[in-house]
Amino acid sequence: MKESLLIIDDQEDLLEFLAEILGTEYRILKALNAGEAFVHLKNELVDLVISDIMMPGLSGLELCQQLKSTIEYCHIPIILLTAKKSDRDKLEGLETGADAYIGKPFSHKLLQVQVANLLKNRSKIKEHVAHMPLEDNFVSLKTKSDEAFIQQLSHYIHENMGKKNLSVDDLADYVNMSRATFYRKLKSISKLSPKDFIDRIRLKKAAALIAENDNKFFQVASKVGFGSQSSFGRNFQKHFNLSPKKYLDNLKEKWD
C-alpha cells in the first residue's frame, strides 16, 4: 500500500505540479487551505505533509505549529515550502517543528529525496515501536509526546491486564480520542493495530510469569487477559516463535 502525502497550497497549478511529480510513488491528498487539510487529517491516514507557508487564513507556519502541538498529529513529518530563503525565515520554519524547509524554486529531485528520507526514518521508528512492548525501552520515539502516548497506553494496559474484554474503545476513551483517530494515531507511530499492541504487552507479562515458574499455563493465560489457554498459546507462538512450554523448557535448560 502506498504511503499518503497531504499537499497543501492555495495555488492550484503548483498543487497539481507537486501531485504529478510525487504521485507515481505515493498516494496524494490535496488541499487548497488549512481547513481542507484538517478534513483530510481527520478522515485519512496521512504519512507526511507538504505545505506552502504563504496561504490565506491559517499560514503554513501556523498550521505546522498546530499539528506539532496536537497529540493526534504531532508524529506526522512536515515539509514547508516557501519563496523566503533567508536563514531567519528558515529558522522560523524549523522552530515551529517542521522537519524540513525547502525554498522555491526547488529541485524536483531534492523534494523527492527529502520526502523519501523522512518517510524512511519514520518507518524505522515504526519498526522499533512495533517491538517495544516486548521491551522496556521508549527512548527511540521521534517526539516526547509520542513517547508519553505509548507509555500512557502501556501503563493503562498493565493496570487492566486481567480484563479479558479490554477493547479499542477502552483505550480510545482513556486517551480522550475517537476510535478512528486513536486507531490512525497508533498505526502511524507503531505499525501495530490496537489489538496487537494490547497482545504484545500481555505476552511480555506472560513471559515474565512463566519465568517465575509458579503458575500453570492456564493461570498465566487468565492473569494476562486471554479468554482461553488455546488462544494464549496461539498468540504466544505467533510472537515468540515457540510455545509457552518450549519457552519454559528453554529457561529450565539455562537454569540447569
ZAVEX-361070 format. One record per residue (C-alpha): residue number from 0; residue in one letter; x, y, z. Coordinates in nm, 2 decimals, decimal comma. Layout:
residues N
NODE:NUM:A:X:Y:Z
...
end
This chain:
residues 256
NODE:0:M:0,00:0,00:0,00
NODE:1:K:0,14:0,34:-0,10
NODE:2:E:0,22:0,59:0,17
NODE:3:S:-0,01:0,90:0,17
NODE:4:L:0,12:1,26:0,13
NODE:5:L:-0,10:1,56:0,21
NODE:6:I:-0,01:1,85:-0,01
NODE:7:I:-0,14:2,20:0,08
NODE:8:D:-0,11:2,50:-0,15
NODE:9:D:-0,35:2,77:-0,24
NODE:10:Q:-0,22:2,78:-0,60
NODE:11:E:-0,39:2,50:-0,79
NODE:12:D:-0,13:2,48:-1,06
NODE:13:L:0,15:2,42:-0,81
NODE:14:L:-0,07:2,17:-0,62
NODE:15:E:-0,12:1,98:-0,94
NODE:16:F:0,25:2,00:-1,03
NODE:17:L:0,35:1,86:-0,69
NODE:18:A:0,09:1,58:-0,72
NODE:19:E:0,24:1,50:-1,06
NODE:20:I:0,60:1,47:-0,96
NODE:21:L:0,52:1,27:-0,64
NODE:22:G:0,21:1,08:-0,75
NODE:23:T:0,39:0,78:-0,91
NODE:24:E:0,54:0,68:-0,57
NODE:25:Y:0,28:0,80:-0,32
NODE:26:R:-0,09:0,83:-0,27
NODE:27:I:-0,17:1,21:-0,29
NODE:28:L:-0,42:1,41:-0,09
NODE:29:K:-0,47:1,77:-0,20
NODE:30:A:-0,59:2,07:-0,01
NODE:31:L:-0,61:2,44:-0,10
NODE:32:N:-0,60:2,57:0,25
NODE:33:A:-0,57:2,46:0,62
NODE:34:G:-0,94:2,39:0,65
NODE:35:E:-0,94:2,13:0,37
NODE:36:A:-0,62:1,99:0,51
NODE:37:F:-0,78:1,92:0,85
NODE:38:V:-1,07:1,74:0,68
NODE:39:H:-0,82:1,50:0,52
NODE:40:L:-0,63:1,46:0,85
NODE:41:K:-0,95:1,38:1,04
NODE:42:N:-1,06:1,12:0,79
NODE:43:E:-0,74:0,97:0,63
NODE:44:L:-0,42:0,81:0,74
NODE:45:V:-0,16:1,08:0,64
NODE:46:D:0,21:0,98:0,64
NODE:47:L:0,37:1,32:0,55
NODE:48:V:0,25:1,68:0,50
NODE:49:I:0,39:1,92:0,24
NODE:50:S:0,27:2,28:0,29
NODE:51:D:0,33:2,62:0,14
NODE:52:I:0,39:2,88:0,40
NODE:53:M:0,21:3,18:0,24
NODE:54:M:-0,16:3,09:0,23
NODE:55:P:-0,48:3,29:0,31
NODE:56:G:-0,63:3,22:0,65
NODE:57:L:-0,40:2,99:0,85
NODE:58:S:-0,05:3,01:0,72
NODE:59:G:0,18:2,71:0,67
NODE:60:L:0,37:2,81:0,98
NODE:61:E:0,06:2,83:1,19
NODE:62:L:-0,07:2,50:1,05
NODE:63:C:0,27:2,33:1,13
NODE:64:Q:0,26:2,47:1,48
NODE:65:Q:-0,09:2,34:1,54
NODE:66:L:-0,01:1,99:1,41
NODE:67:K:0,31:1,96:1,61
NODE:68:S:0,13:2,06:1,93
NODE:69:T:-0,16:1,82:1,89
NODE:70:I:-0,11:1,47:2,01
NODE:71:E:-0,32:1,32:1,72
NODE:72:Y:-0,09:1,47:1,45
NODE:73:C:0,24:1,55:1,61
NODE:74:H:0,41:1,24:1,47
NODE:75:I:0,35:1,34:1,11
NODE:76:P:0,66:1,47:0,93
NODE:77:I:0,61:1,82:0,78
NODE:78:I:0,79:1,98:0,49
NODE:79:L:0,74:2,36:0,45
NODE:80:L:0,78:2,52:0,11
NODE:81:T:0,84:2,89:0,07
NODE:82:A:0,99:3,16:-0,15
NODE:83:K:1,15:3,31:0,16
NODE:84:K:1,51:3,19:0,17
NODE:85:S:1,69:3,39:0,45
NODE:86:D:1,84:3,20:0,74
NODE:87:R:1,60:3,38:0,97
NODE:88:D:1,30:3,26:0,77
NODE:89:K:1,44:2,91:0,77
NODE:90:L:1,49:2,92:1,14
NODE:91:E:1,14:3,04:1,20
NODE:92:G:1,01:2,75:1,00
NODE:93:L:1,21:2,49:1,18
NODE:94:E:1,12:2,65:1,52
NODE:95:T:0,75:2,57:1,45
NODE:96:G:0,85:2,20:1,45
NODE:97:A:0,89:2,15:1,07
NODE:98:D:1,10:1,85:0,97
NODE:99:A:1,23:2,02:0,66
NODE:100:Y:1,23:2,36:0,49
NODE:101:I:1,27:2,39:0,12
NODE:102:G:1,30:2,72:-0,07
NODE:103:K:1,12:2,79:-0,40
NODE:104:P:1,21:2,73:-0,67
NODE:105:F:1,32:2,39:-0,57
NODE:106:S:1,48:2,09:-0,74
NODE:107:H:1,23:1,80:-0,81
NODE:108:K:1,50:1,56:-0,70
NODE:109:L:1,56:1,75:-0,38
NODE:110:L:1,20:1,73:-0,28
NODE:111:Q:1,17:1,36:-0,38
NODE:112:V:1,48:1,27:-0,18
NODE:113:Q:1,37:1,47:0,12
NODE:114:V:1,02:1,31:0,12
NODE:115:A:1,18:0,96:0,08
NODE:116:N:1,43:1,02:0,37
NODE:117:L:1,17:1,15:0,61
NODE:118:L:0,94:0,85:0,54
NODE:119:K:1,23:0,61:0,57
NODE:120:N:1,32:0,75:0,91
NODE:121:R:0,96:0,73:1,02
NODE:122:S:0,94:0,37:0,90
NODE:123:K:1,25:0,28:1,11
NODE:124:I:1,08:0,43:1,42
NODE:125:K:0,76:0,24:1,35
NODE:126:E:0,96:-0,09:1,32
NODE:127:H:1,12:-0,02:1,66
NODE:128:V:0,80:0,08:1,83
NODE:129:A:0,63:-0,23:1,69
NODE:130:H:0,86:-0,44:1,90
NODE:131:M:0,89:-0,21:2,20
NODE:132:P:0,60:-0,36:2,41
NODE:133:L:0,82:-0,67:2,44
NODE:134:E:1,10:-0,44:2,58
NODE:135:D:1,13:-0,17:2,84
NODE:136:N:1,27:0,09:2,60
NODE:137:F:1,08:0,40:2,49
NODE:138:V:1,37:0,64:2,41
NODE:139:S:1,38:0,59:2,03
NODE:140:L:1,04:0,76:1,95
NODE:141:K:1,07:1,07:1,75
NODE:142:T:0,89:1,31:1,99
NODE:143:K:0,84:1,33:2,36
NODE:144:S:0,46:1,34:2,30
NODE:145:D:0,48:1,01:2,11
NODE:146:E:0,69:0,86:2,39
NODE:147:A:0,44:0,98:2,65
NODE:148:F:0,15:0,84:2,44
NODE:149:I:0,30:0,49:2,42
NODE:150:Q:0,39:0,49:2,79
NODE:151:Q:0,04:0,61:2,88
NODE:152:L:-0,12:0,33:2,68
NODE:153:S:0,12:0,07:2,82
NODE:154:H:0,05:0,18:3,18
NODE:155:Y:-0,32:0,15:3,12
NODE:156:I:-0,30:-0,19:2,97
NODE:157:H:-0,08:-0,31:3,26
NODE:158:E:-0,34:-0,17:3,51
NODE:159:N:-0,62:-0,36:3,33
NODE:160:M:-0,42:-0,67:3,24
NODE:161:G:-0,68:-0,92:3,37
NODE:162:K:-0,97:-0,76:3,18
NODE:163:K:-1,05:-1,01:2,91
NODE:164:N:-1,27:-0,77:2,71
NODE:165:L:-1,03:-0,48:2,71
NODE:166:S:-1,12:-0,31:2,39
NODE:167:V:-1,00:-0,04:2,14
NODE:168:D:-1,28:0,18:2,27
NODE:169:D:-1,15:0,15:2,62
NODE:170:L:-0,81:0,27:2,51
NODE:171:A:-0,95:0,55:2,29
NODE:172:D:-1,17:0,67:2,58
NODE:173:Y:-0,87:0,66:2,81
NODE:174:V:-0,66:0,89:2,58
NODE:175:N:-0,97:1,10:2,50
NODE:176:M:-0,98:1,03:2,13
NODE:177:S:-1,24:0,90:1,89
NODE:178:R:-1,19:0,53:1,80
NODE:179:A:-1,09:0,62:1,44
NODE:180:T:-0,84:0,89:1,54
NODE:181:F:-0,69:0,66:1,80
NODE:182:Y:-0,65:0,38:1,55
NODE:183:R:-0,48:0,61:1,30
NODE:184:K:-0,25:0,76:1,56
NODE:185:L:-0,13:0,42:1,70
NODE:186:K:-0,09:0,27:1,35
NODE:187:S:0,11:0,58:1,24
NODE:188:I:0,37:0,55:1,51
NODE:189:S:0,39:0,18:1,56
NODE:190:K:0,26:-0,03:1,26
NODE:191:L:0,05:-0,22:1,52
NODE:192:S:-0,32:-0,23:1,55
NODE:193:P:-0,46:-0,16:1,90
NODE:194:K:-0,53:-0,53:1,94
NODE:195:D:-0,17:-0,63:1,85
NODE:196:F:-0,04:-0,36:2,08
NODE:197:I:-0,25:-0,50:2,37
NODE:198:D:-0,15:-0,85:2,29
NODE:199:R:0,22:-0,78:2,29
NODE:200:I:0,21:-0,61:2,63
NODE:201:R:0,01:-0,90:2,76
NODE:202:L:0,26:-1,15:2,62
NODE:203:K:0,55:-0,98:2,77
NODE:204:K:0,39:-1,00:3,11
NODE:205:A:0,30:-1,37:3,04
NODE:206:A:0,67:-1,44:2,96
NODE:207:A:0,77:-1,29:3,29
NODE:208:L:0,51:-1,50:3,48
NODE:209:I:0,62:-1,82:3,30
NODE:210:A:0,98:-1,74:3,40
NODE:211:E:0,87:-1,73:3,77
NODE:212:N:0,76:-2,10:3,72
NODE:213:D:0,49:-2,06:3,99
NODE:214:N:0,18:-2,07:3,76
NODE:215:K:0,02:-2,32:3,53
NODE:216:F:-0,02:-2,21:3,17
NODE:217:F:-0,40:-2,17:3,21
NODE:218:Q:-0,34:-1,94:3,52
NODE:219:V:-0,09:-1,73:3,32
NODE:220:A:-0,34:-1,70:3,04
NODE:221:S:-0,61:-1,58:3,28
NODE:222:K:-0,38:-1,33:3,46
NODE:223:V:-0,28:-1,16:3,13
NODE:224:G:-0,64:-1,14:3,00
NODE:225:F:-0,66:-1,42:2,74
NODE:226:G:-1,00:-1,59:2,72
NODE:227:S:-0,86:-1,94:2,69
NODE:228:Q:-0,53:-2,13:2,72
NODE:229:S:-0,55:-2,22:2,35
NODE:230:S:-0,59:-1,86:2,24
NODE:231:F:-0,30:-1,77:2,47
NODE:232:G:-0,08:-2,04:2,32
NODE:233:R:-0,15:-1,94:1,96
NODE:234:N:-0,06:-1,58:2,03
NODE:235:F:0,25:-1,67:2,23
NODE:236:Q:0,37:-1,89:1,95
NODE:237:K:0,30:-1,61:1,69
NODE:238:H:0,50:-1,35:1,87
NODE:239:F:0,78:-1,56:2,03
NODE:240:N:0,81:-1,83:1,76
NODE:241:L:0,78:-2,10:2,03
NODE:242:S:0,51:-2,24:2,25
NODE:243:P:0,48:-2,14:2,62
NODE:244:K:0,60:-2,49:2,72
NODE:245:K:0,90:-2,47:2,49
NODE:246:Y:0,98:-2,12:2,63
NODE:247:L:0,97:-2,27:2,98
NODE:248:D:1,18:-2,57:2,88
NODE:249:N:1,44:-2,34:2,73
NODE:250:L:1,45:-2,14:3,05
NODE:251:K:1,50:-2,46:3,26
NODE:252:E:1,79:-2,56:3,04
NODE:253:K:1,96:-2,22:3,12
NODE:254:W:1,88:-2,26:3,49
NODE:255:D:2,03:-2,61:3,48
end
